């Protein structure tokens, strides 16, 4: 990265990436080949990161975001977003990488509270190490590798967006689910009540709301104990088990 020039402008450029971007021209094949040849950071990431840094200082009145590299390839390009003005919130920059914090439901809730998220997705060998200094968060989906960060970012975005009030319709939609309470969710049933000899549990047809609630709790406990005992241990360590819960779990032994 270049050194900071003065106190009013902070800008990061990967010179080789910019030069290669400007050399892209022609059809889809040429653009694709050139895109594969340039730095993994990519032209769009370079533009977004430059804007992120510019937000730290009041931009000059005539300043504009750096040009998208596809603008010279013949493809239609949307107008670049306006640079945040003084007092506006800069986006939270999120990178997807194996060394990041493991993504989970609690992390999704944290990100859902943010006003603006900007995902930077690496390819092949990832992202230039120097660019990580710009990240606000680095996320890992788990102990496996994907071809590109776009797939991982889509998973994160879906998990985060459904936490935003109103997205799922019902207010309690994102609350009464697996992991949110610390347990796996209870089984779900729908019509018909009988299907090929398999019946919906009679308690769910009883109209007894207290009995239904207790059945759901016990099913969550049983499912978690069988499939994710680690979750149940954390749930118990947090003091979330009631006496009735403990009695039910003892009956399973």
Secondary structure as GFF3:
##gff-version 3
##sequence-region A 1 253
A	DSSP	alpha_helix	15	22	.	.	.	ID=ss1
A	DSSP	alpha_helix	28	37	.	.	.	ID=ss2
A	DSSP	alpha_helix	43	54	.	.	.	ID=ss3
A	DSSP	three_ten_helix	69	72	.	.	.	ID=ss4
A	DSSP	beta_strand	92	102	.	.	.	ID=ss5
A	DSSP	alpha_helix	105	112	.	.	.	ID=ss6
A	DSSP	beta_strand	117	120	.	.	.	ID=ss7
A	DSSP	three_ten_helix	129	134	.	.	.	ID=ss8
A	DSSP	beta_strand	137	140	.	.	.	ID=ss9
A	DSSP	alpha_helix	149	161	.	.	.	ID=ss10
A	DSSP	beta_strand	194	195	.	.	.	ID=ss11
A	DSSP	beta_strand	198	199	.	.	.	ID=ss12
A	DSSP	three_ten_helix	202	205	.	.	.	ID=ss13
A	DSSP	alpha_helix	209	227	.	.	.	ID=ss14
A	DSSP	alpha_helix	229	237	.	.	.	ID=ss15
A	DSSP	alpha_helix	243	252	.	.	.	ID=ss16
###
